[in-house]
Every structure is written in structure tokens, then in C-alpha cells.
Amino acid sequence: MQKCREAGITVRMVTGDNLQTAISIALQAGIITQDELLDEDVAMEGWQFRERVEGLVELEDSNGQKRDAIKNKQEFRQLKRKLKVLARSTPEDKYILVVGLRDEGSVVAVTGDGTNDAQALRRADVGFAMGIAGTDVAKEASEIVLLDDNFNSMLTAVKWGRNIYANVRKFLQFQMTVNVVAMYLVFHGGVFFGDSPLTSVQMLWVNLIMDTFAALALATEPPREDILKDKPYQRKEQIVTETMWRNILAQSFF
């Protein structure tokens, strides 16, 4: 749980157990602290959650497609910052929570092992099913199956997911730097000297070497030990950032 907090991941427990049992387990697992329990919105029962957000409504987008949405979005925004434990909950509560978090721009991962978790698993960005205790329905509704039913395995998935994204960015920065320099040489060579300093075959060789060896080197780089301490990527974040553009232009000029 400490590693999840450092990685910017908010863990919420949705269970059918009674409230006191859920709070006790959440305290032992480190999902919540005693200080957080002073706020009544940190832990509540499913019926309270449904009443406050007023359930779901069906909306129709510009393309005519229908989708579910939270009815009382203002109340949900207040709850999502604090809610960590949801007890005496139904499969509908889990689904409502997933729908609300996704509508608010959060990237949502859901764990589950039963048939009643299938709806929430499908609606989430990433569904994690239990490979040992999980039902076939839950596995089919998920993107990832945890073979050891271990929550820590989710951190492994997050680590490698972030590593792949970081490696893609590294390759793009490298490749765009090479292309900017090549275009600059060809353009200015043609303008000032009447001929490109690189022939077509030479340009193909440059692209061949940069697109294969460099891509393999950057794509197969293993994750750093501290990669989970990086800030999580936002849903609408551009893959080429302002810092990358600055690096590309500065390195190309050099």
C-alpha cells in the first residue's frame, strides 16, 4: 500500500462485508489510517453511497451512442477525494464507482474474482482477474489475469506499463531528433549548395540503422527501481511533452 501511495495510486476497497469488518481489514492492510477515519466520507455502506450520488442515468452522446453517467456529479466529486472503503456493497455500487471515476478523468483498474464483478471489470480501463480463485466469467471480462492471486502483482503490471510508455517516449525523442537533423541537412544542402549532402541510399541507411538498432535498444530497456515513484500519466496527456520538444530542438541544433 505504501508503494501504491508513492506511485500515485489510490486504493479503494469495495466489499460485501459489514462496515466494521471492512474498516478493520482496511486498517490492517494499510488502505486507511486511524486519522482518516475521523472523516465520515472515508468509509460508508453501499446504500449510503447510492443515495448520495443518486445512482446512474443514461446519456446519449453526439454520435447517438448511449452511456451510463453519475446523476449527482457534484456529490460524487466530493466523495471520490475521500472514499476508501465501501462496505455492504452490491455489484452495482462497484460499477457506479468505476463509471464515476472514469468520467472524472481517472484511470481505473478493478480487481475481481466473481461473476458479479464482470460488469465493473469490463467498464474499467484495466481489469485484473484472479487466476486461481477467479471464475471464467471474470477472467473473460478482464485484460490481465493474476496467476498468483497476489495484489503485489498489480504493482508489477504498473511498473512494466510505465516502463513501456517511458521507452516509447525515449525512442520518439531519439527518432525525431535524427529526422530533424536529416531534414535540415537535406533542405539547406539543396538551397545553398544545389545538392543534398546525403544521397537517397545514404538516407535509407541512416533510417535503417536508427529505426532498428536504436529502437531495439530503447524498447528493451528494463524498468528502473524507482519508476513507481514517478507521477502517473494523465489520461489526456500528450505523448510528446514540451520538455521533449525542447530536448529535440536543442540536441538537433547541437
Contacts in CASP RR format, 6 or more apart in sequence:
PFRMAT RR
TARGET T0000
AUTHOR 0000-0000-0000
METHOD contacts of the structure
MODEL  1
MQKCREAGITVRMVTGDNLQTAISIALQAGIITQDELLDEDVAMEGWQFR
ERVEGLVELEDSNGQKRDAIKNKQEFRQLKRKLKVLARSTPEDKYILVVG
LRDEGSVVAVTGDGTNDAQALRRADVGFAMGIAGTDVAKEASEIVLLDDN
FNSMLTAVKWGRNIYANVRKFLQFQMTVNVVAMYLVFHGGVFFGDSPLTS
VQMLWVNLIMDTFAALALATEPPREDILKDKPYQRKEQIVTETMWRNILA
QSFF
1 11 0 8 1.000
1 29 0 8 1.000
1 30 0 8 1.000
1 31 0 8 1.000
3 155 0 8 1.000
3 228 0 8 1.000
4 10 0 8 1.000
4 11 0 8 1.000
4 155 0 8 1.000
6 228 0 8 1.000
6 229 0 8 1.000
7 155 0 8 1.000
7 158 0 8 1.000
7 228 0 8 1.000
7 229 0 8 1.000
7 230 0 8 1.000
7 232 0 8 1.000
8 231 0 8 1.000
8 232 0 8 1.000
9 158 0 8 1.000
9 232 0 8 1.000
10 84 0 8 1.000
11 31 0 8 1.000
11 84 0 8 1.000
12 31 0 8 1.000
12 83 0 8 1.000
12 84 0 8 1.000
12 85 0 8 1.000
12 86 0 8 1.000
12 97 0 8 1.000
13 22 0 8 1.000
13 25 0 8 1.000
13 26 0 8 1.000
13 29 0 8 1.000
13 31 0 8 1.000
13 84 0 8 1.000
13 85 0 8 1.000
13 86 0 8 1.000
14 86 0 8 1.000
14 89 0 8 1.000
14 93 0 8 1.000
14 94 0 8 1.000
14 97 0 8 1.000
15 22 0 8 1.000
15 25 0 8 1.000
15 85 0 8 1.000
15 86 0 8 1.000
15 87 0 8 1.000
15 89 0 8 1.000
16 22 0 8 1.000
16 87 0 8 1.000
16 88 0 8 1.000
16 89 0 8 1.000
17 25 0 8 1.000
17 87 0 8 1.000
17 88 0 8 1.000
18 87 0 8 1.000
18 88 0 8 1.000
19 43 0 8 1.000
19 44 0 8 1.000
19 45 0 8 1.000
19 85 0 8 1.000
19 87 0 8 1.000
19 88 0 8 1.000
21 87 0 8 1.000
22 43 0 8 1.000
22 85 0 8 1.000
22 86 0 8 1.000
22 87 0 8 1.000
23 32 0 8 1.000
23 37 0 8 1.000
23 43 0 8 1.000
23 85 0 8 1.000
23 87 0 8 1.000
26 32 0 8 1.000
26 43 0 8 1.000
26 84 0 8 1.000
26 85 0 8 1.000
27 33 0 8 1.000
27 34 0 8 1.000
27 37 0 8 1.000
31 84 0 8 1.000
31 85 0 8 1.000
32 42 0 8 1.000
32 43 0 8 1.000
32 84 0 8 1.000
32 85 0 8 1.000
36 42 0 8 1.000
36 82 0 8 1.000
36 84 0 8 1.000
37 43 0 8 1.000
39 82 0 8 1.000
41 78 0 8 1.000
41 79 0 8 1.000
41 82 0 8 1.000
41 83 0 8 1.000
42 82 0 8 1.000
42 83 0 8 1.000
42 84 0 8 1.000
42 85 0 8 1.000
43 83 0 8 1.000
43 84 0 8 1.000
43 85 0 8 1.000
43 86 0 8 1.000
43 87 0 8 1.000
44 83 0 8 1.000
44 85 0 8 1.000
44 86 0 8 1.000
44 87 0 8 1.000
45 86 0 8 1.000
45 87 0 8 1.000
45 88 0 8 1.000
45 89 0 8 1.000
46 86 0 8 1.000
46 87 0 8 1.000
46 88 0 8 1.000
46 89 0 8 1.000
46 90 0 8 1.000
46 93 0 8 1.000
47 88 0 8 1.000
49 79 0 8 1.000
49 83 0 8 1.000
49 86 0 8 1.000
49 89 0 8 1.000
49 93 0 8 1.000
49 96 0 8 1.000
49 97 0 8 1.000
50 92 0 8 1.000
50 93 0 8 1.000
50 96 0 8 1.000
52 72 0 8 1.000
52 75 0 8 1.000
52 76 0 8 1.000
52 79 0 8 1.000
53 70 0 8 1.000
53 71 0 8 1.000
53 72 0 8 1.000
53 75 0 8 1.000
53 76 0 8 1.000
53 79 0 8 1.000
53 96 0 8 1.000
54 70 0 8 1.000
54 71 0 8 1.000
54 72 0 8 1.000
54 75 0 8 1.000
55 70 0 8 1.000
55 71 0 8 1.000
55 72 0 8 1.000
55 96 0 8 1.000
56 68 0 8 1.000
56 69 0 8 1.000
56 70 0 8 1.000
56 71 0 8 1.000
56 96 0 8 1.000
56 99 0 8 1.000
57 68 0 8 1.000
57 69 0 8 1.000
57 70 0 8 1.000
57 71 0 8 1.000
58 66 0 8 1.000
58 67 0 8 1.000
58 68 0 8 1.000
58 69 0 8 1.000
59 66 0 8 1.000
59 67 0 8 1.000
59 68 0 8 1.000
59 69 0 8 1.000
60 66 0 8 1.000
60 67 0 8 1.000
61 67 0 8 1.000
68 95 0 8 1.000
68 99 0 8 1.000
69 99 0 8 1.000
69 100 0 8 1.000
69 103 0 8 1.000
70 76 0 8 1.000
70 96 0 8 1.000
70 99 0 8 1.000
70 100 0 8 1.000
70 103 0 8 1.000
73 100 0 8 1.000
73 103 0 8 1.000
76 100 0 8 1.000
76 104 0 8 1.000
77 104 0 8 1.000
80 100 0 8 1.000
80 101 0 8 1.000
80 104 0 8 1.000
80 106 0 8 1.000
83 97 0 8 1.000
86 93 0 8 1.000
86 94 0 8 1.000
86 97 0 8 1.000
91 116 0 8 1.000
91 117 0 8 1.000
91 119 0 8 1.000
91 120 0 8 1.000
94 110 0 8 1.000
94 117 0 8 1.000
94 119 0 8 1.000
94 120 0 8 1.000
95 119 0 8 1.000
95 120 0 8 1.000
95 123 0 8 1.000
97 120 0 8 1.000
98 108 0 8 1.000
98 110 0 8 1.000
98 120 0 8 1.000
98 123 0 8 1.000
98 124 0 8 1.000
99 123 0 8 1.000
101 108 0 8 1.000
102 108 0 8 1.000
102 123 0 8 1.000
102 124 0 8 1.000
102 125 0 8 1.000
105 235 0 8 1.000
105 236 0 8 1.000
106 235 0 8 1.000
107 125 0 8 1.000
107 126 0 8 1.000
107 232 0 8 1.000
107 235 0 8 1.000
108 124 0 8 1.000
108 125 0 8 1.000
108 126 0 8 1.000
109 124 0 8 1.000
109 125 0 8 1.000
109 126 0 8 1.000
109 127 0 8 1.000
109 128 0 8 1.000
109 154 0 8 1.000
110 117 0 8 1.000
110 120 0 8 1.000
110 121 0 8 1.000
110 123 0 8 1.000
110 124 0 8 1.000
110 126 0 8 1.000
110 127 0 8 1.000
110 128 0 8 1.000
111 127 0 8 1.000
111 128 0 8 1.000
111 129 0 8 1.000
111 130 0 8 1.000
111 146 0 8 1.000
111 151 0 8 1.000
111 154 0 8 1.000
112 120 0 8 1.000
112 121 0 8 1.000
112 127 0 8 1.000
112 128 0 8 1.000
112 129 0 8 1.000
112 130 0 8 1.000
112 134 0 8 1.000
112 138 0 8 1.000
112 142 0 8 1.000
113 129 0 8 1.000
113 130 0 8 1.000
113 131 0 8 1.000
113 133 0 8 1.000
113 134 0 8 1.000
113 135 0 8 1.000
113 138 0 8 1.000
113 149 0 8 1.000
114 134 0 8 1.000
114 135 0 8 1.000
114 137 0 8 1.000
114 138 0 8 1.000
115 135 0 8 1.000
115 137 0 8 1.000
115 138 0 8 1.000
117 138 0 8 1.000
117 141 0 8 1.000
118 137 0 8 1.000
118 138 0 8 1.000
118 140 0 8 1.000
118 141 0 8 1.000
119 141 0 8 1.000
121 127 0 8 1.000
121 128 0 8 1.000
121 129 0 8 1.000
121 138 0 8 1.000
121 141 0 8 1.000
121 142 0 8 1.000
122 141 0 8 1.000
126 143 0 8 1.000
126 144 0 8 1.000
126 157 0 8 1.000
127 141 0 8 1.000
127 142 0 8 1.000
127 143 0 8 1.000
127 144 0 8 1.000
128 142 0 8 1.000
128 143 0 8 1.000
128 144 0 8 1.000
128 145 0 8 1.000
128 146 0 8 1.000
128 154 0 8 1.000
128 157 0 8 1.000
129 138 0 8 1.000
129 139 0 8 1.000
129 141 0 8 1.000
129 142 0 8 1.000
129 144 0 8 1.000
129 145 0 8 1.000
129 146 0 8 1.000
130 138 0 8 1.000
130 145 0 8 1.000
130 146 0 8 1.000
130 149 0 8 1.000
131 139 0 8 1.000
131 145 0 8 1.000
131 146 0 8 1.000
131 147 0 8 1.000
131 149 0 8 1.000
132 147 0 8 1.000
132 148 0 8 1.000
132 149 0 8 1.000
133 149 0 8 1.000
134 149 0 8 1.000
139 145 0 8 1.000
144 157 0 8 1.000
146 153 0 8 1.000
146 154 0 8 1.000
147 153 0 8 1.000
155 228 0 8 1.000
158 228 0 8 1.000
159 223 0 8 1.000
159 227 0 8 1.000
159 228 0 8 1.000
160 223 0 8 1.000
162 223 0 8 1.000
162 227 0 8 1.000
162 228 0 8 1.000
162 230 0 8 1.000
162 232 0 8 1.000
162 233 0 8 1.000
163 221 0 8 1.000
163 222 0 8 1.000
163 223 0 8 1.000
163 224 0 8 1.000
163 227 0 8 1.000
165 233 0 8 1.000
165 239 0 8 1.000
166 227 0 8 1.000
167 218 0 8 1.000
167 219 0 8 1.000
167 221 0 8 1.000
168 219 0 8 1.000
168 239 0 8 1.000
169 239 0 8 1.000
169 240 0 8 1.000
169 241 0 8 1.000
169 244 0 8 1.000
170 218 0 8 1.000
170 221 0 8 1.000
171 214 0 8 1.000
171 215 0 8 1.000
171 218 0 8 1.000
171 219 0 8 1.000
172 239 0 8 1.000
172 240 0 8 1.000
172 244 0 8 1.000
173 240 0 8 1.000
173 244 0 8 1.000
173 247 0 8 1.000
173 248 0 8 1.000
174 210 0 8 1.000
174 214 0 8 1.000
174 218 0 8 1.000
175 210 0 8 1.000
175 211 0 8 1.000
175 214 0 8 1.000
175 215 0 8 1.000
176 240 0 8 1.000
176 248 0 8 1.000
177 247 0 8 1.000
177 248 0 8 1.000
177 251 0 8 1.000
177 252 0 8 1.000
178 206 0 8 1.000
178 210 0 8 1.000
180 248 0 8 1.000
180 249 0 8 1.000
180 252 0 8 1.000
181 252 0 8 1.000
182 198 0 8 1.000
182 203 0 8 1.000
182 206 0 8 1.000
184 252 0 8 1.000
185 196 0 8 1.000
185 197 0 8 1.000
185 198 0 8 1.000
186 196 0 8 1.000
186 197 0 8 1.000
186 198 0 8 1.000
186 203 0 8 1.000
189 195 0 8 1.000
189 196 0 8 1.000
189 197 0 8 1.000
190 196 0 8 1.000
198 206 0 8 1.000
END
